[in-house]
Amino acid sequence: MSIHDLCEDQEQWAMQTLMGSGVLARCRIHNDVILDSGNDASSAYKLGTYLYQKDNSCNLFNTLTEARDAIKDAYESYCGIDDCPQCSKYIDD
C-alpha cells in the first residue's frame, strides 16, 4: 500500500467515524454534500477510540493518537458547514 493510499484510507475511516457518531451528516437531497450536524465532536472521538481498541486489524494507524488526529483533521474540514450550498442557492432565490 502506498502512502497516498494509506492517507486516503485513514481519511475515509475518520469520515465514517464522524458520520457514524452523528457529528457529520449528508444532505438529505444532495448525498455528496457533507454537513456539520451540530453534535459535539467528542462522540466521534469516543467511537474512534472504541473502534481502534476493538479491531485495529486493518493497521491504518500505529497509535490511538494517530487515529484521533485523523478524526480531528477530517472534522476541521467540515465543521461549520451547516447548510448545503446547493440547497441554499434555491432557498436564496
Buried (B, 14 or more C-beta within 10 A) or exposed (E): EEEEEEEEBBBEBBBBBBBBBBBBBBBEEEEEBBBBBEBEBEBBBEBBBEBBEEEBEEEBBEEBEEBBBBBBEBBEBBBEBEEBEEBEEEEEE
